[in-house]
Amino acid sequence: QKLTSQPLHYVSSDGYDMYVGKNNLQNDYLTFHLSKKKGYFLHVKDHPGSHVVIFDEHPTKEVIEYAASIALFLGGFLDGDVIYTPLNEVMKTTKKGLVQLKKYQTLHISSLPKDFSL
């Protein structure tokens, strides 16, 4: 298979770059090539969905929460659990877009921020 489109790029209000993969090819490219293993990985817990990567090794709590909201929204949820971890804790599997995490933390988002927009 060939990557025909690039992951989406967002910039938080405080200047953090975030990228989002919308399919298995974009997710794989984003997580293992574009990011160069620097930053934070986020994904809706226990559901298929977009990989969200914050291109910073020390994001603020607010940026992590915003990126988690992106993951939830694109996964079709308004609330739920999102896992996050530094990219060096994310391992590739034999299936494109599917990852294994060495360790992670879980963040529960109960509602999207009032100022949330994509």
C-alpha positions as CSV (number, residue, x, y, z in Angstrom):
1,Q,0.0,0.0,0.0
2,K,1.1,3.6,-0.7
3,L,0.6,6.6,1.5
4,T,-1.4,9.0,-0.6
5,S,-2.1,11.8,1.9
6,Q,-0.3,13.3,4.9
7,P,-1.3,13.3,8.5
8,L,-3.3,16.4,9.6
9,H,-1.3,19.2,11.3
10,Y,-2.7,21.3,14.2
11,V,-1.1,24.0,16.3
12,S,-2.3,24.5,19.8
13,S,-3.1,28.0,21.0
14,D,0.2,28.0,22.9
15,G,2.2,26.9,19.8
16,Y,2.6,23.1,20.2
17,D,2.6,21.2,17.0
18,M,0.3,18.1,16.9
19,Y,-0.2,15.7,14.0
20,V,-3.1,13.3,13.5
21,G,-3.1,10.1,11.4
22,K,-6.6,9.3,9.9
23,N,-5.9,5.8,8.7
24,N,-3.5,2.9,9.3
25,L,-0.9,4.1,6.8
26,Q,-0.9,7.7,8.1
27,N,-0.8,6.4,11.7
28,D,2.2,4.2,10.9
29,Y,4.0,7.0,9.0
30,L,3.3,9.6,11.7
31,T,4.3,7.4,14.7
32,F,7.4,5.8,13.2
33,H,8.8,8.1,10.6
34,L,7.6,11.7,10.7
35,S,7.9,12.0,14.5
36,K,11.4,10.5,14.6
37,K,10.5,9.1,18.1
38,K,10.4,12.5,19.7
39,G,7.2,13.7,21.4
40,Y,4.1,12.2,22.9
41,F,1.7,9.6,21.5
42,L,-2.0,9.6,22.3
43,H,-4.8,7.2,21.3
44,V,-8.4,6.4,22.5
45,K,-8.2,3.5,24.9
46,D,-9.4,0.1,23.7
47,H,-10.9,1.4,20.4
48,P,-9.5,1.8,16.8
49,G,-8.8,5.4,15.9
50,S,-6.4,8.1,15.0
51,H,-2.8,8.4,16.4
52,V,-2.2,11.8,17.8
53,V,1.4,12.9,18.3
54,I,2.5,16.0,20.1
55,F,5.8,17.1,18.7
56,D,7.4,18.1,22.0
57,E,9.1,15.9,24.6
58,H,7.7,18.0,27.5
59,P,4.1,19.1,26.7
60,T,2.0,20.8,29.3
61,K,-1.0,19.2,30.9
62,E,-3.3,21.5,28.9
63,V,-1.7,20.4,25.6
64,I,-2.0,16.7,26.5
65,E,-5.7,17.3,27.4
66,Y,-6.3,19.1,24.1
67,A,-4.6,16.4,22.1
68,A,-6.7,13.8,24.0
69,S,-9.8,15.7,23.0
70,I,-8.7,15.5,19.4
71,A,-8.2,11.7,19.7
72,L,-11.7,11.3,21.3
73,F,-13.5,13.6,18.8
74,L,-12.0,11.9,15.7
75,G,-12.8,8.5,17.3
76,G,-16.5,9.5,17.5
77,F,-16.5,10.1,21.2
78,L,-17.3,13.1,23.4
79,D,-15.9,11.6,26.5
80,G,-13.8,8.6,27.5
81,D,-10.3,7.3,28.3
82,V,-7.2,8.3,26.2
83,I,-3.8,6.7,26.7
84,Y,-0.7,8.7,26.3
85,T,3.0,8.0,26.5
86,P,6.4,9.2,25.3
87,L,7.0,8.0,21.7
88,N,10.0,6.0,22.8
89,E,7.5,3.7,24.7
90,V,5.7,2.9,21.4
91,M,6.7,-0.3,19.5
92,K,5.8,-1.2,16.0
93,T,3.9,-4.5,15.3
94,T,3.7,-6.5,12.1
95,K,0.4,-4.8,11.2
96,K,0.5,-1.2,9.9
97,G,-1.1,1.3,12.2
98,L,-1.2,-1.1,15.1
99,V,1.2,-0.5,18.0
100,Q,2.2,-2.0,21.3
101,L,3.0,0.2,24.3
102,K,5.7,-0.6,26.9
103,K,3.9,1.6,29.4
104,Y,1.4,4.4,29.4
105,Q,-0.9,6.6,31.4
106,T,-4.6,7.0,31.1
107,L,-6.4,10.3,31.0
108,H,-10.2,10.5,31.3
109,I,-11.9,13.3,29.4
110,S,-15.5,13.9,30.6
111,S,-16.3,16.5,27.9
112,L,-14.7,18.4,25.1
113,P,-13.4,21.8,26.1
114,K,-15.8,24.7,25.4
115,D,-13.3,26.3,23.1
116,F,-12.6,23.0,21.3
117,S,-12.5,23.3,17.5
118,L,-10.6,21.6,14.7
